[in-house]
């Protein structure tokens, strides 16, 4: 069973555009927030991953814009992590209105697993144990 985390976020005024809806580039920031909070729920925040020598540089991002959301809307973001290959992790994200208001966005980011010098590595055993719990 892949590791999944649900995080709620409210759209801030600074995240909207002239049309009154969320600005499209914000979803990558929200995806990052989902990844960060998912790591935090394992008991090993991403900051600790870096201190232990594991980095996750972004190598791919994809987003599908499915609906609108406006200032002060409460959104539910579900992030799921899996191994895409021996040295790449994939985070799938679904963002929808909290309370059943419909889909807003879905997408994914793919990250290389590297050491602090940027050299690709296989995830240490402790990382694999975290994402499989």
C-alpha positions in Angstrom: 0.0 0.0 0.0 1.6 3.3 -1.0 2.1 6.1 1.5 -0.6 8.7 1.2 -1.2 12.0 3.0 -4.1 14.4 3.0 -3.4 18.1 3.6 -5.9 21.0 3.6 -5.0 24.4 2.2 -7.0 27.7 1.8 -6.4 29.8 -1.2 -4.8 33.1 -0.3 -5.5 36.3 -2.1 -1.9 36.5 -3.4 -2.5 33.1 -5.1 -5.2 34.4 -7.4 -5.0 36.1 -10.8 -6.9 38.9 -12.5 -9.7 36.4 -13.4 -10.2 35.8 -9.7 -9.1 32.1 -9.8 -6.0 30.5 -8.5 -2.9 31.3 -10.6 -1.8 28.2 -12.5 1.9 28.2 -11.4 0.8 27.9 -7.8 0.0 24.3 -8.1 3.7 23.4 -8.2 4.1 25.2 -4.9 1.1 23.3 -3.5 2.6 20.0 -4.8 5.7 20.9 -2.9 3.7 21.5 0.3 2.0 18.1 -0.2 5.4 16.4 -0.5 6.8 18.2 2.6 3.8 17.4 4.7 3.8 13.8 3.6 7.4 13.4 4.7 6.7 15.1 8.0 3.9 12.6 8.8 6.4 9.7 8.5 8.3 11.2 11.5 11.3 12.1 9.4 10.7 15.6 7.9 12.4 16.3 4.5 14.9 18.5 6.3 16.1 15.3 8.1 16.4 13.5 4.8 18.8 16.2 3.6 20.8 16.0 6.9 21.1 12.2 6.3 22.4 12.8 2.8 19.4 12.1 0.7 18.2 14.8 -1.8 15.2 14.8 -4.1 15.8 17.2 -7.0 12.9 17.6 -9.3 13.3 16.0 -12.8 9.7 16.1 -14.1 6.4 17.9 -13.3 3.0 17.5 -14.8 -0.3 19.2 -14.0 -3.8 19.0 -15.3 -6.2 21.8 -14.5 -9.6 20.4 -14.0 -11.7 23.2 -12.4 -11.6 26.6 -10.8 -11.0 27.7 -7.2 -11.1 31.2 -5.9 -9.8 33.2 -2.9 -10.6 31.7 0.5 -11.8 28.3 -1.0 -10.7 25.4 1.2 -9.0 22.7 -0.8 -8.1 19.1 0.0 -4.8 17.9 -1.4 -4.0 14.1 -1.4 -0.4 13.2 -2.1 0.8 9.7 -2.7 4.4 8.6 -3.0 5.8 5.6 -4.9 9.1 4.5 -6.4 9.1 5.1 -10.2 12.4 3.3 -10.7 15.4 2.3 -8.6 16.5 5.9 -8.1 13.4 8.0 -8.8 10.4 8.8 -6.6 7.0 9.8 -7.9 4.5 12.0 -6.0 1.0 11.9 -7.4 -1.3 14.7 -6.3 -5.1 15.3 -6.5 -6.5 18.6 -5.4 -10.2 19.1 -5.0 -12.6 21.3 -3.1 -13.0 20.2 0.5 -16.5 19.2 1.1 -17.2 17.7 -2.3 -17.0 20.8 -4.5 -15.3 19.0 -7.4 -11.8 18.6 -8.8 -9.4 21.5 -9.1 -6.1 19.9 -10.3 -4.2 16.7 -10.5 -0.6 15.9 -11.4 2.7 14.5 -10.4 6.3 15.3 -9.8 9.2 12.9 -10.3 12.4 13.3 -8.3 15.8 11.8 -8.6 17.2 10.3 -5.4 20.7 11.7 -5.0 23.4 12.1 -2.5 24.4 15.6 -1.5 26.8 15.9 -4.4 23.9 15.3 -6.9 25.0 11.7 -7.7 22.0 9.4 -8.2 21.7 6.7 -5.6 19.3 4.0 -4.6 17.2 5.1 -1.7 18.6 3.9 1.7 16.6 1.2 3.4 15.1 3.7 5.9 13.6 5.7 3.0 12.0 2.6 1.5 10.6 1.7 4.9 9.1 5.1 5.4 7.3 5.2 2.1 6.0 1.7 2.4 4.4 2.1 5.8 
